[in-house]
């Protein structure tokens, strides 16, 4: 009789635990949905405002049911006689893609040296890399401006490529070091026994295995470069103007500009959203790589 009661108690305990776990998972799912909606609402509101006229967009409270129009997008693309955004979008694409490729080419060997073949006091090296991100950007703005002026590189897109590469390289090395640490050393040693040299090992052995982490690193570096405004605002003029700088040109002290700014913000955000959507599987795998042993 005692053993029967014990078995019944265990079954009830298991059922209670499963019920509690199910309710907890449902509660966490509800919280995740609410957080997602809160993050999505500003984007939805910006999208709706971009299809309103300037008068309707500037009303307080905002007019949700106002008539829709494409005037904001026409003004952004310069069909009404304004400046064309395509040079700025091309400059942002060149600066972001080129700097991201350079970061990957430099960060992969560095991360390999710090993970697969660690140097002495490699944690101090990683901390030094990351400490360079602690310097406020404004503190280095004047020296970089003077250097660019003396080197006659103001309003030059390749100056931004160099700056974005140097800015994103520390965080890329830090991220990729943790990703490459998961690569089995036995595979690398087998490739070395077969006569493979370091470039071949990095390109054909390490890179395919750590591809999710490399994709996550590349996406983050691309987003940081695409969204950068301060250096692009100070160091560029007309020739090397980027998309965020072009966006700020719509904000004036006179007249209405809210719908136009929302339309420009949505268009400029599309490349980042498209890149994130295309690489979402690799991004999730890369950010979770090494989380479960």
Protein Blocks (a to p, Z undefined) as FASTA:
>chain_A
ZZmmmmmmmmmmmmmmmmmmmmmmmmmmmmmmmmmmmmmmmmmmmmmmmmpcfklmmpcc
ddfkbccdfklmmmmnopnopacfklmmmmmmmmmmmmmmmmmmmmmmmmmmmmmmcceh
klmmmmmmmmmmmpcfklmmmmmmmmmmmnopghifklmmmmmmmmmmmmmmmmmmmmmm
mpcfklmmmmmmnopafklmmmmmmmmmmmmmmmmmmmmmmmmmmmpmklmmmmpcklmp
cfklmmmmmpcfedjfklmmmmmmmmmmmmmmmmmmmmmmmmmmmmmgokaZZ
